[in-house]
Amino acid sequence: MNGSSGRTTVISRTVARIVVPIILVTAIALLFRGHNLPGGGFIGAVLAAAAFALVYIIFGLEFIQREILAIKPDGSERHRLVETYRWMASLGLAIAVASSLAPLAFGAPFLTQGVLFLEHLPLYGELEVASAFAFDLGVFFAVVGGLLTIVAEVGNE
């Protein structure tokens, strides 16, 4: 599964360069609309992980390490990459748990959503900020980190 640009076709590399940004923009759009409409952290994370898996398959592990994550080679690159993904999953879990427990500090039930409306903003007019977004963001990071850990471990085999 450790593809490299020398073993893939020009067509697959070109398609990946076009498709990956579209997948990532769609993933971010699903993340941002998830607390009001269908979508959210989980499905956005699955799409984002699929985009990174496509980059991994087409361009290889070295490209992700060098160009995307800026990991300098020192002989333990694979271990450092997996640790980065695990850190991302742990951070996401911490954000999701903290946002779930935060309402308890204000006397509200577990996972209660709060909404703040910001009015008279330039270009936007009114903007809704929901606390459920913090939970979605935590789920997003946890799922992306978990799925990329799996992809990296399977790719090492």
C-alpha positions in Angstrom: 0.0 0.0 0.0 3.0 2.3 0.2 2.7 3.7 -3.3 5.2 6.1 -4.7 4.9 8.6 -7.5 7.3 6.5 -9.6 4.9 3.6 -9.7 1.7 5.4 -10.4 0.5 6.9 -13.6 0.3 10.5 -14.6 -3.5 10.2 -14.8 -3.8 8.9 -11.2 -1.5 11.7 -9.9 -3.4 14.3 -11.8 -6.8 13.0 -10.7 -5.6 13.0 -7.1 -4.4 16.6 -7.3 -7.9 17.6 -8.5 -10.0 15.3 -6.3 -8.3 15.6 -3.0 -9.0 19.4 -2.5 -12.6 18.8 -3.5 -12.9 16.0 -0.9 -11.3 18.1 1.8 -13.6 21.2 1.1 -16.6 18.9 1.2 -15.4 17.4 4.5 -14.9 20.8 6.1 -18.4 21.9 4.8 -20.0 18.8 6.4 -18.1 19.5 9.7 -19.3 23.1 9.8 -23.0 22.3 9.1 -23.2 19.3 11.3 -24.8 20.9 14.3 -27.8 22.2 12.4 -28.2 19.9 9.3 -27.1 16.4 8.3 -23.4 16.0 8.5 -21.0 16.6 11.3 -17.7 15.5 12.7 -17.9 11.8 11.9 -18.8 11.9 8.2 -16.5 14.9 7.6 -13.6 13.0 9.3 -14.3 9.9 7.2 -14.1 12.0 4.0 -10.9 13.8 5.2 -9.3 10.5 6.1 -10.2 9.1 2.6 -8.5 12.1 1.0 -5.3 11.5 3.0 -5.5 7.8 2.2 -5.7 8.6 -1.5 -2.7 10.8 -1.2 -0.9 8.0 0.7 -1.8 5.5 -2.0 -0.9 7.7 -5.0 2.1 9.7 -3.7 3.4 7.5 -0.9 4.3 7.7 2.8 7.4 9.8 2.2 5.4 12.5 0.5 2.9 12.8 3.4 5.8 13.0 5.9 7.9 15.5 4.0 5.4 17.7 2.2 2.2 17.6 4.4 3.4 17.0 7.9 7.0 18.4 7.6 8.5 15.4 9.4 12.3 15.4 8.8 13.7 11.9 8.1 15.7 10.5 11.1 15.2 6.7 10.7 12.0 6.5 12.8 9.6 8.3 10.3 6.9 5.6 10.4 6.8 5.6 14.2 6.6 9.4 14.3 3.8 9.5 11.7 1.7 7.1 13.7 2.4 9.0 16.9 1.2 12.2 15.2 -2.0 10.5 14.3 -2.5 9.0 17.7 -1.9 12.5 19.2 -4.6 13.9 16.9 -7.0 11.2 18.0 -6.3 11.8 21.7 -6.7 15.6 21.2 -10.1 15.0 19.5 -11.3 12.7 22.3 -10.3 15.3 24.9 -12.1 18.1 23.1 -15.3 15.9 22.7 -15.3 14.9 26.3 -14.6 18.4 27.6 -17.4 19.9 25.4 -19.7 17.2 26.7 -18.9 17.8 30.3 -18.9 21.6 30.1 -22.7 22.0 30.5 -22.4 20.2 33.9 -20.4 23.2 35.2 -23.3 25.5 34.5 -26.0 23.2 36.0 -27.2 21.9 32.7 -27.5 18.2 31.7 -24.7 16.3 30.0 -24.3 17.2 26.3 -26.6 20.2 26.5 -26.1 22.6 23.6 -25.8 26.3 24.0 -26.3 28.8 21.1 -25.0 32.3 20.8 -26.2 34.7 18.1 -23.8 37.3 16.9 -25.6 40.1 15.1 -24.6 43.0 12.9 -21.5 41.4 11.6 -19.9 42.7 8.4 -20.5 40.4 5.4 -22.5 37.9 7.5 -25.2 39.9 9.2 -26.0 37.3 11.9 -23.8 34.3 12.8 -24.9 31.4 15.0 -22.2 29.9 17.2 -23.3 26.6 18.8 -21.4 24.7 21.5 -22.2 21.5 19.6 -19.5 22.5 17.1 -16.9 21.9 19.7 -18.2 18.3 20.1 -18.2 17.8 16.3 -14.7 19.2 16.1 -13.5 16.7 18.7 -15.2 13.8 16.9 -13.6 15.0 13.7 -10.1 14.9 15.1 -10.6 11.6 16.9 -11.9 9.9 13.8 -9.3 11.3 11.5 -6.5 10.4 13.9 -7.9 6.9 14.4 -8.5 6.1 10.7 -5.1 7.5 9.7 -3.4 5.5 12.4 -5.1 2.4 10.9 -4.0 3.4 7.4 -0.4 4.0 8.5 -0.2 0.7 10.4 -1.7 -1.3 7.6 0.6 0.5 5.2 3.6 -0.5 7.2 2.8 -4.2 6.7 
